[in-house]
Structures are given as structure tokens and as C-alpha cells.
Amino acid sequence: MFRCVAAIPNTGGNCAQLFYEDTEEGRAKAEAFVREHNKPGMGVYDCVSLLKEKRRAKDTVAEIPGLHWDIDARQVNENKEQIIKRVREKLEAFGLLSRLVDSGRGVHVYSTLREPIAAGAPEMEAAEQLLTRMIEHLGADPALKHFAALMRRPGTTNSKEGGGPCRVVLDTGARCDLSDIAAYLDLVENNGPLFTAREEPNKTKNEAEELPTDPGARLAIMRFGSKSGRGVNATLCHVIPAMIWKAMRPEDIHRKVMAALRATAGRDNLNWDWKGEERQTNERILAAYHNLFEKDYDSAAGVPVWLPMEFHERWAAALADGKRPTISKNGAGWHIRSYGAQEANGAGATRADGDTAKDTPPRDEAPKEEAPKDDAPKAPFILRPVAHFDPAQIPPREFLFGSHYQRRTVSGTVAPGGTGKSSEVMVEAVAMKTGRDLLGEGAKEPLRVWYHNGEDNMLELQRRLAGICQHYNIPLAEALGDGFFMSSGNEVPLRVAETWSQVRLQTDHRLVKCITEAIGDNRVDVAILDPLVTLHGVPENNPGQMDQVIRIFTRMADSQNCAIDLSHHTRKLAPGSSDDVTIDDMRGAGAVKDAMRAVRMLNVMSSKDAENAGIMDIERTNYFRIDRAKANYSGPAKTATWRQFVNVDLPNGDGVGVVTPWQFPGQDGAPSSPEKLEAERRAEHVFLEILRRLTLAGVFVNESGFRNAPHKFAKEREARMAKIGKAALDAAMRRLFDKGKIRLEDYVKPNRHGGTRIVEV
């Protein structure tokens, strides 16, 4: 499991995150991260829960150690000292107060549980309900009512206006059960909130309350009858356009809004007409599309960025026909409707200038809409024989690097963690950018390359890039020149899809469009996205949704005429397993490998291969093999490709591993390497040393049978100390025979039968 520490600019923006294990080394990395980011203009936070993977989201929470609340002293009438005093008076007496933290502008309250609650356990739902109830009781921040939340880290500084040091005020070490918290709330909830909300007497009606801009956070604080911007009407006027701008599907917008309305009504025990609310919410969404987005839409700009991906084809077809498209809804669902010039100027229709003839219908009237235009082709569907074509005129497949990166396709690079896939693809990226033959794949003209790493920060990526250039004697300016792009998921997270249910995938259409346009605008030839798990929030064992995720990148590659490679991990192997990983060991659903056109697997050198190559077993992890596990467009490689890690010392004192080409001794007729020759010499020396010692002791061996020399010698101390096995000793014996350094000699055994023995010449 992992902990997470994060850094967020005070003005908002990209969140830098470090995921680490709760070990001495992990905590040291976290402290270094804190020192780097604890500076004016930045805030440093801890995730309140342990995570299953290196991704912070509600679905990655592994277990919750307790409950947490953030009381903002600016939002209540009491000051920090009064808040701390009252919280201690109320909660400490019940054994609920484990920790109090002065966050600089407020107070953080923690209740630690006696036993952590594992994700998915029945107690999880009860914990969420108690978290929400206590938020109401304390008047705490409602945006933090989930267990992947961030709370300011003690020991850092809150540099926002009115802030200060974040420090632990009280640490009682108390632990409690959920039942203790429930009993306390049952006792005091009827007495009203512990703290009263602050009113701004000098605040005019035109002055807006500082409210969150995120639609989800804004819906979470929606309150019926509120006059401070949290009211239902004010909230929906903000969140519906915001979600449309993110290119969310209108039915998903409707679902999220209705869920928030039901939560608001349930909180105040309001009895609303839900059929009417559903109808009016659809009307609000339609009105936002028509009166805000389509009103200012210029058809010359093509498909709008706020349009969900599923509507792009129909929208573009309407534009091609010279018609004006619009979002519409009827009993069959949401769809694109097209108007001609004459229709567009009719009553109640959207005119050519974008204005509407009248507003949306009243709340108690159902919208009157026509059926969507028939999507059937004008001509009947006919199967026709394949026309004659010249095979010589078919454009050949365009491989950009080796037989892996191919235009208009998605490929995969798969390996267990720590094997070297990130280092491999980074060297390949530099080779493609510079046009240099760094890995023996053949030099080609320079390409435009984008490398995205979703796990490492930009400083680490710069270290690796510097090491590659230093080892291969490439001027840094040549590698970094126009045409090489590098991004980090810590700064630019690329999560193209999330899952809403086992059957529903929510694609971030706006992000997909931005990525696609960035590839096209920068004429990127190859995009390497590493690893796949950071690019989505979908359960990897869901075949349907994972197939859709890969298809997102397939469409990108095809539409932008580029190659896209997705790095991916294998599942965890059984403890002690030494078998090579295969394509069937890819993590998650088989739909991932099925959707990729080419997949290559990386394996650390095995002990047997190390012995055959003359490499010490302790050093074999510096070598790995690349196998083409799947190549839909070409035959499998006849021989494996090998790589070696070499250490490069950077000018700043850091050391980084750089991938280099390596030839397995004897592969493709290649001569023995210096390592192989040295290993053979050492094995022959050990063989002769053991032979001499045993001969002096009157122990004789033969080349086969009961007294087989390699079998017996492998058990002797000289061989064990040199870590030379039976196979290497057998090969050494054959070479020594060939060189004439040993021979077979006849002799008479003690039982007076004749025999043969090996003797040194």
C-alpha cells in the first residue's frame, strides 16, 4: 500500500504528487518532496488514507485509519482558539479526539479508529455517513467528505493570506469505534451545529461568496434556500455549463445533477416532485446548450470542443450538408438535430444568427420535440465484389523504429515493474528524435517524438535524459531541439476515461480532443505514454471498458497518422517464480492485448542464460531480453533482442542507468563477448584445479557414467565459491579435451578390472 503527499499552488492548478511506501526510504523521499515544495505560493498536503496503487482517487483507497474534518476559521464566528477549546470540550470527553492540528487558517480534527477499515468492507458506508454527519455538526468543509481527501501537512507553512505554520496542537493518541462517533452524534445533533456560520454584514448582494469552481465540489455544498451562492438555482446555473464545457454526455450531467438534488432534498426532508425535477433539469441542460454554447458557436470552426465525442460524426455530417446542427432530446434520448436555412428561421427554431425564437418551455410543460432525423443511408446497403487492384500500388506499412513503432497503430511495451521498460523507451525516443542508430535498429531520418511519464516527476526525467545523452555523446541541444516533447503526470495528468459503473464509461472528451490536437498541431510522429495505468480510472479487469480505453488511443493514432506506444505492467507473479513473463501475464483484461497491434515483453535475464553467457548471477539483473510477443502485421522475430544497463555518473553526482545494446554470445553468429571468454577461462581453470587435487588424493573421474567429472566437480568447494555449475564445467571439459590439455588414460581399478580416467596432459 502507498501513502501520498501532494503539492498544490495556492492559486490552483496542477497538483504534484508523490506516492511512497511507509518505509524508512519512502518517508525520506516524502521529506525531500516536502522540502522542495514547501515554499511561498504552494501548499503541501497528505492524503488521509492508504492507497492500493500510485493513484489518488476514491476507488484506489485501500483502508481508512480514521475520520477527518477541516474547520475553516474564516467561515464561522469563533476564532481558532475558541474552536480548539470547544472541540476539546465536546470530543475529548467522549474519547473521539485523537489529534488537533492548527492548519494556519483553520483547525483539522482527526478521530483515529481502533482498527482500520478496509476498502469495500461493510463498515465503509457507515464511516462515510458519519463523516458527513460530523461535517454538518462541526460546520466543516463539505468538499472533504471522502477518504481520498488531502489535509495540510503539519510542519509546513500555509502561505495563503491570513495563514501561518501548520502545527500539531494536540495528539492524545485516543482511538475509537464508529459506534462511539454515532452515539455522540445521536446525543448532540438535535442541539444544532457546534459552530455558527459567519455572516458578512457589509457584504452587498453583488458580492459573490468564494465558492469552489469544480462542479462536483459545488454540487456537494448546494443548499436549498441559501442566499450565499449555494442555492439550488445559483449552483445549477454554474455547474451545468461547467460540465458541458468538459464535453460530458448530457445524460451524465442529468444523472449527477439529479443525484445532488436528491441529496439536498433528503438533507432537509423536502418532498419534491421528482418527475417534474427530472423534466426541468433536462430543460436546464437544453437551455444551456442553446442559449450559452450554440449561441456563440461559429460553424466555420468545425466541431465544437464542448461537444461529446459520440455526437461528433453527426455534427460534422450536418455541417457538410450546409445545415445548422443543434443538441436535442426526445423520448429516444439525446441526439443531434439538423436545420436547413428555411427551418432555422421558423418559429421556435434556432435561427442562423444563433438566437432562439423563445425561451425553454415553462416548468409544467413537457418540451415538444420532433423525432430525430433518420440516420438511414439514402441508398440501400449493398454488398459488392472487391474491385480489381494492383498489389504493387498498396502503400507499404510505415515502421518508424524497428518493427515495433508503426504509424496509425497502437503498440504495447509490457514488463514487470523495475525491468527497464521506461529506460528502454526513453533511449528509443532519443534515437528517433536524433535519427541516430543507438540500439542497432537502423538509423532513419529524425522524427518528432513525445514522451509522457505518468509516474516520475520532471526532475527524474531530466536526469534520465541527461544520462542518455552523456553516454551516447549526444549534445543535449540536439536531443532537446524542436521536435522532442516530454511531460510528467505529476504536472500534466492525462486521465482520458473514468468508470461510473460496470457498464458505463465516462470519457473525458475535452481532454481527448486536447491530446489529439496537440499531437496534430505539433506534427508528432511517435507518442510514448508510460504507463497505461495512469491514463485512465477504469478497473483493469473490465474487458469492455479497457477495450474502449485502448480504442481512444487507436483513434488518435489513426486520425493523426502517428505511432502510439503504451507501456504496461504484468500481474504479480507467484512468490519465488523464476519463469519468464509472457503476453498472457499482462495485467488486467485480455482486451488490452487484443486491441494492440504489436506487443513486446521484457524479461530480466534468467540464471540459466546468465550462466551460458558467462555473467555472474548477481549481475544478471543488469540485462534484459525483448521478445515480440504479438506482431499482427509481421512475423515473430527469430532471435531475441538483448539490452544491458550501464551506470552513468552525472555532473551533479547522481547516477542513472542507461539502456545499451548487447549481443548474447553466439547469437546470430556473433563472436564470444569478453565476458564470455573470461567465464570460459575461469571454468577451465577451476576444472583443472579440482582435477589436480582429486588426482593427488587418489580420486579418479571419467567423462561420463558414475564418476562423471562435471557432476562431481560441481559439488566441490572451488566450483561453489566461483559459482560455476555443472553445465559450465561440462563445456569446459569439452574445450580442454579439444585443446589437448586433458586426455583419457587406461588404468587398472582396485578390483583388477580395466577402466579409464581423465588426466592432465
N, C-alpha and C positions, 0 to 999 in steps of 0.2 A: 504494500500500500504506500501511497505517496502523500506528502504534505505539499502545500502550495503557499508561496509568498509572492505578492504582486506589487507592482508599482504603477500608479495612475497619475497623470498630470492633473493639477488642481483645476485646470480649465476643461478637463475631459479629453478624450482621445484614446489612442491605442494603449492597451494595458499590457505591460511587460510582465511575464510570469515565469517563475522558476519552480519546477516540480522536483522534490527530493525525498529520499527515504530517510526515516528517522534514525539515522546512524550518526556517528561522530563525523564521518566525512560529509554526509548530507547536510548536517547542521552547519558545518564550516562553510559549505557552498552557500547556504542560505544567508549566513552572516556577511559573506563577501558581497552577495547581491544587495543586502540591506545597506551596507556601507556605500556601495556605488550609487544607489538611487535615493538615499535619504538626504535630500538637498532641497533648497527653496524651489517652490513650484511643483514639487512632487509629493505624493503621499504613498506610504508603504503599508501594506495590509497582509494579514494572514487569513487563509481560508479556515472556517470554523470546524471543518470536518476532514476526515481522512478520505482519500480518493482511490478508486480502483485502478486508474490509469492516469497518464500525464495529460489530463484534460479536465478543466473545471466546469462542471455542469451538474444539474440536478440528477441526471441519470448516471453520473460517474461517482457519486458519493458511495463510499464503501461502508462507513459506520459513523455514527454521530456520538461524540463523547458527552454532549450536554446541550443545553439550550442557551440562547444568547439574545441580548437586546441592546439597542443603541438609543439612548435618550438624548435628544438634541436640546441643550440648554437654551438655545435661541427660540425654540418653539413652545416653551412653557413659561409660566410666570415665576417659577422658582429658579434660583441660581444654582450653580454646580454644588456648592457646599450644602445647600438645603436638599438638593436631590440625593446626594450621598447620604446625608443624615437620615432622610425618610426611608430610603431603600434599606438601610441597615436596620432601622427600627422595625420595618414590616417583614422583610425576608429573612434576616439573620435569626430572628426568634423561631422561625419555622424550619431552620436548617437548610434553607434554599439558597443562601448566598455563598457561593464558592469564591467569587473573585469580583472586585470592583476596579475599573480602570478609568482614569481621567484621560479622555481622548483628545484634550486640547480645547474642543468646543462643546463637549458633552460628556456623558458618562456611559461606559459599557458595563453591562451586568451579565454575569455568567452563573449558570447553575449546572454543576457537573453531576452526571448520573453515576450511580454506583457501578453499573455495568453498561458499557457502550451498546448502542442499538445498531445491529447490522442492517444494511440497506435491504429492503424487501421484507423485513420482519413485520409481524402484525402490529408491534408497538410503534412502528414508524408513523402511521397515520395518526395515532393518538398524540405523538410528540408534535406533529405539525399543527394539530388543533390547539394544543396547549401553548405552542409558540405564538399562534395568532391571538389567542385569548389574553395572554400576558402582554402582548403588544398594545391591545386596547386598554388594559388595566394600567400600564405604565405610561401610555402616550408615547410609545417608542416608534422608531422609523418603520413604517409598514413595508418598505421595499426589501427589508431583510428577513422576511418570513419564509425563508427556505434554508436548506442546510448546505448549500454551496456558496453561501454569502461570504463577503470579505469584511473583516473588522480591523481597525487600525492597530498596528503592531506596537506594543509597549517598547520604549527605548528609542522610538523615532520622534520626529517633530511634525506637528500639524502646522504647516506653513500658510494655511488659509487665513483670511482676515479674522482676527479675534482668536486665533489658535494658540498653540503652545506645545510644550513637551507632552508626549503621550506616556503616562507612567502608571504603574500598578499602585492603587491606593490601599487595597486590602486583599489579602489572599488567605482565606480561612481554611482552605483545603476540605471544606464540607462537601459531602456527597449526598444525593437524594434519589428518590424514585419518582417516576411520573405520577404515581398516585399521591405523593406528597404535594406536588405542584397543583394537581387537580383539587385536592382538599383545600388548599389555601385559596384558590380562585373561587371555589364554591362558597367559601366563607365571606370573602370581601368584595366580590364583583358587584353585588347589589348596592354597595356603598359609593359606586361611581369611580372614575379614574383617580389614580393616586396623585396625578399632577394635572393642573388645569392649563388648557391651551392658551397661549398668549394672544391677545388681540392688539392690533396696532391702531390706536385711536386716531393718529394723524394720517392714516393711510386713506387715500382717496379711492373712489371707485375705479378710476382709470389706472391705478397702480396694481399690477398683477403680482400675485404671490409667486415666490420662487418654487417652481414645480419641476418634476423630472420631465425630460424630453422623450425618454424611452416609452413607447406605447404600453408595454406590459407593466412598467412601474407606475405609469399614470393611471391605468385601469385599476391597479391594486389599491390606490388611495382614493378612488371615486367614492363620494358620499352623497346620499340623497338629501337635498335641501341645503347643501353647503353653498355659501356665498363667496368663498375664497378661491374659486377656480377649480375646486374639487367636485363641483356639482356634476350631475349626470350630463346635462346638455353641454356644459363647457368642456367636460372631459371628452365626450364623443366627437365634438367639433375638432378636437385636437388629434385624437388617436386614429380616427378613420382615415383622414388624409395622410397621416404619417405612415400607416400600414399600406395604403395604396402606393405611396411613393417607393416603398420597399418591394413593389411588384408582387405583393401577396395575392393569393387567389381570393376573389370576393367571398366565396363560401367559407374560407378560413377566417376572413375578417369578421363575417357574421357570427361564426361559432365562438370566436374569442370575445366579441362584444357581448353576446348573449350570456356567456358564462360569467362575465364580470357583472352584468346587470342582475343575474340571479343571486350572485354573492352579495351584492349591495342590498337587494331586497330582503334576502334572508337575514342579513345583519340587523336590520331594523324591523323585521317581522311585517314587511309590507306585502299586501295581497294585490299583485298586478295582473292585468290581462296579458298572459304570455303570448297568445296568438297575435294580439294587437302589437305587442312589443317586437315580435319577430318580423311582422309586416313593416312596422315603422323603421326598424333597423335596416332592412333591405332598401327602404326608401331613402334613408340617410346615405347609404353607400352609393346608390344610383345618383343621388343629388351631388355627392362629392365628385364622382366621375364626370358628370355632365357640366356642373357649374364651376368646378375648380380646375380640373385637369384637361378635359376636352375643350373647354372654352378658350384656353390659351394655346391649344395644340395646333401646330403648323404641319399640314400633311407633307410639305416638302422635306421635313426632317425624317421621314420614314417611320418605322415602327417606334412608338414612344418607349422610353426607358422604364416607365411605371407600369407597362402592360405585362401581365403574367405570361410566361413562356408559352403556355398551351393555346393562347389566342393569337400568337404572332403570325401564323400561317394565314388564318382567315383575314386578319387585319391587312397584311401585305397584299392578299388577293383583291381585297376591296379597293385598295389604293391603285393597284394595277389596272382595275376596271374603271378607274376615274370616278369612283364613288367615295362617299364620306362614311367611314366606319364609326360605330359607337358601341359602348358596352350596354347590354340589355339583359332583361331577365323575364322569364315566363315560367309556366308550370314545369317545363322540361329542364329548367336550370339557367345558369348564366351562359351568355353566348355573345358573339359579335353580330351586329345587325348593320346592314349597309343601306345608305340612302343615295338615290340619284339626285341630280340638281333640282328637278321639279319637286321631289318628295321633301328635300331638305328645306324648301321654302314653304311647306304646307303647315297647317295649323298643328301646334303641339309637337312638331318635329324639330330636330336640331338643324338650324339654318346654316348656310355656308359660312357665315361670319362667326359661328360658334355659339351665339346666344340661343337661349331656348324661348319658345313661344309662351310658355307658362311654367310656374314652379311645379315641384312634385305634388302629387295629389294629397288631399287632407289625410290626417291620421286614420279616419274611419272609412276611407275609400280604398279599395284594392286597386293597384295600378292596372290600367288597361293596356295590354301589350299584344302585338301581333305575334304569330308564330315565327320562329327564326327562319331565315331564308333556307330553302332546300339546298343541302350540300351535295346532292347527287350530281354527277357529271352530266353535261349536256348530251353527250353521245353515250350509247350503251357500252358497257365494258366488253371488250372482245380480246380473246387470246389469239395472237398472231404468230406464225412461224418465225424463227430467227432469221433475219436477213443475212445475206452473204457478207462476210467481212474478211479483210486481209490481216492475218495474224501478225505480219511484219509491221503493220501500222499501229498496233496496240502500244500505247506508251509503256515503257518498262517501269517496274516498281522503282521508286527512288529511295534507296537506302542512304542515309546521311552519315552513318558511322557504323562500320562493321556490318553485321546482319541483324542488328537489333533496332536501331532508330530508323523508322521509315515514315515518310510523310503521310499524313491523313490517317494515321493509326495510333492506337494506344498500346504501349508495351508495359511490361512489369519487371522489376528487379526485386527478387524475393530472397530473404536470408534471415536466420536467427539474429537477434539483437547482438551487436558488437562484432559481427563478422567482418564488416568493412564495406557495406553497400554504399553508405554516404560518401566515404572516401573515394570509392571506385567511380561513382557518377560525377563527383567533383572534378577528378582528373579528366574524365571523358568530356566534361563541359569545357574545360580549358583547352583540351586538344581540339574540339570542334570550333571554339571561338578563334583560336590562333591558326588553325589549319596545319598544326604540327602533328607528326606521327609519334605521339608519346607512348602509345601502348601497343605498337606493332599492328594496328588495324588499317594502316594505309593512310597517307596524307591526302587531304582533299582541300578544296578552297575553304576559307574561313566562313563560319556560319554565325548567325545571330542566336544567342543562347540565353535562356532564363532559368536560373536555378533557385528554387524555393525550398527552404528547410523549415518545417513546422515545429521543430523541437529545440534547436540550438539558437542562441542569440547571435546578433550580427558580429560581435567581437570574436566569438569562436569561429564563425565562418570566415572572417578575415584572417585569423591565424592559419586555418587550413589552406586558404587560397595563397597566402604568403609562402607557406611551406612548399606547395606545389611549384610555384614559380621559382623559388630558390633552388629546389632540387633539379629541376629541368632547365635551369639557366634561361628563364623567360623573363624579360623585363616586365615589371609589374604594369607599366603603362600599356604594354602590348595586350596583356590579358584584360585590363580594365578599360580598354578603349571602347569606342562606340560599338555596341553590339553585344555587350555582356551585362546581364541584369541579375542581381542577387537580392533575395528578400528573406526575411525571417518571420516565422509565425508568431514570435513574441511581439513583433511590431505590426505585422500585416497578417492577421489571422484570416485564413481562407477556408471558411466552412460553408460549402455550397449547398448542403441539404441537412435537414434535421428530420427526425421521425416524430409524428404525432400519435400514431397508433401502429398496430401490427400491419395495417393495410394502407396507411396513408403516409405519404412522404411529402414534406414541405420543402420545396426547392427555393433557395434564395435567388430568385430570378434576376434581381438587380445586380447582385454580386457576380453571378454567372455572366451576365451581359458585360459588366465592367472587365472581368478577366478576358473574355473573348475579344473585346475591343482593344484592350491593352496589348494582347498578342498580335492582333492585326495592325494596330497603329504603329507598333514598334518593329513590325516585319520579323517577328520571332520565328526562327526555323525549328528550334527544339526547345520544349519546355520540360524541365525535370522537376517533379513535385514529390517531395520526400518528407515524411512517409504518408501513405494513404489515410491512416487512421486520424490524422489531424485535419483532413479535408472534409469531414462530414461528422454528423452526430447520429449515425444510424447503427442499430445493432448489427454487428458483422455477420451474424448467423442468419440474418433475414435475407434469403436469396433474391426475392423480388425487389426489395428496396436497394440492396447492394448492386444489383444489375442496373437499376436506374441511375445510381451514382456514377458507375463507370460509363454509362451511356452519355452522361453530361459531358465528360471529357472526350468521348468519342466524337460527339457533335462538334466540340471545339476544334479538335484536330482536323476533322474533315472540312469544316467551314473555313478555317484559316490556313489550310494547306501546310500544316506543321506536324512534327512528331511530338507526342507527349509520352513521357515515361513516368510511371507511378511506382515508387518504392513501397514495398510491403513487407510485413513480418510473417514469420511462421508461427504456428502454435507452439506452446511449450512442450518439449519432448519429455518422455519418461525419465525420471532421475537415473543417472548412470548410463543413459543411452549413448552409444557411440556411432549409431547408424547415420548415414548421410540423409539430409532432408531432401524430399522430392516435391514435385508440384502438388501432390496430394496433402502435403504438410502445410500448405498456405493457410494462414489464419482466416477463419470465417467461412462464409458460404462458397460453394464451388462456382457460383455465378460470377465471382470476381475473375477467376482464371478463364472461364468460358468467354467472358466479354473482351478479354485482352487478346490481341493478335499474336503477340510473342511474349514469352515468359522465360526468364533465365534465373537459375538458382545458384546461390553462393554457398559453398561449404568449406569450413576450415579443414586443412589438411589432416587426414587420418594418421593414426600411429603407424599403420602398415605402409602408407605412402611415404611417410617421413623416413621410415627405415629403408625403403627402396631408394629413396633419394639421397640417403646419407645425411639426414638432418636430425639433430638431437631432438628428442621428444619434447623437451621443454621449449624448443624454438619453433615447433610446427605451427603454433597459432599465428605466427607472422606470415603464413602462407595460406591462400585460399584458392579454390577452384571454381570456375564459372562454367555451368552446364546449361545448354539451351534445352530447357525442359519442354517448351512448346514453341513451335515456329510454324504458324498456319500457312505462311507464304513461302517457305523454303524448307529443304530437308534438314535433319539434325546434323550438328557438327560431328565430324568423325573423331575428333580429338578434343579434349577439354582445354580450356584456356586457364592459365595459372597466373596468379599475381603474388607479389611479395610486398610486405610493409617494410619501409626503411624509415629510420628516425631522422628527422631534420631539426637541427637546433636553430631557432630564430634569433635575430639580433637582440630581442628583448629578454632572452634567457629561457623562453618557453620551448618545449619540444613537441613536435607534431609528427604523426605517422603519415607517410605519403605512399600511395599505391604505385608500384612499378611493375613492368612486365617481367615475367620469369618463365623460363623454359624447363619443364620437367626433364631430367636426364634421360636421354634416349628417345624422347618424344619427337616424332616426325624426323627421325634420323639425326637429331641434334647431338653433338658430342657431349660427353660427360662434363658436368659442371665441375668447377674447382672443389665445391663441397662434396660432390660425389666421389671424386678422385681421392680426396683426403679420407673420406669414410672407408673407401676400399682399402687404402693403405693401412688404416688403423685396424680394420678387421683382420687383414693378413698378419699384421704384427702380433695381435692378440692370439690368433690361431697358432702361430709358431711358438710363442711364449708358453702356452699351455701344453703344446706337444712336447717341448723340451723338458718341462717339469715332470710330466707324467712318464716320459720315457726313462728319465733318471730314476723314477720311483718304481720302474718295472711294470707300469700300466701301459698296455698297448691298445690302439684303436684302429678301426678299419673305416673304409669309405661307406659302408652300408652294414645292414644287419644289426645284431645285438650290440656290437661295440661301435656303432655309428659315431664318428668323431664330432660332427656338428651338434648332434643331440646331446652328447656327453659334455662337450666343451661349453655349451650354453649355460650349464649349471655351475661352472667353475667361477671362482671369485674374480678372476681377471675380466671375464666376459660380463659379469654382473656389474662390476664397477665401471666398466666402459659402456654399459648399456647396449651391448651388441647381442642380438638374438640369434636363434638357430638359422633363420633364412640367410642373414648376412654372413654367418660363419660357413654355411654350405657353399655360398657363392665364392667366398674367399678360398675355400679348399679347391674348388674347380680351377680358379685362376692360378693357384700355387702349383697344381699339377701341370697346367699348361706352360707355366714359366720354368718348370723343371726344378723347383725349389723343394718339392717333396715327391716321394715315389712310394710304390707298394713293394714290400720286401717279404719273401717267403721265410717262415721260421717254424720251428717245432714247438708246439704247445707243451705244457707240463704233462698232459695226458698222452704225449708222444704222437699226437695227430698233427698233420701239417696244417698250416694256416698262413694268412698274410697280415701284414701290419703296415701302417704309414710311418715312414721315417723321413727325417730331414736330410736333404742331399748336402 
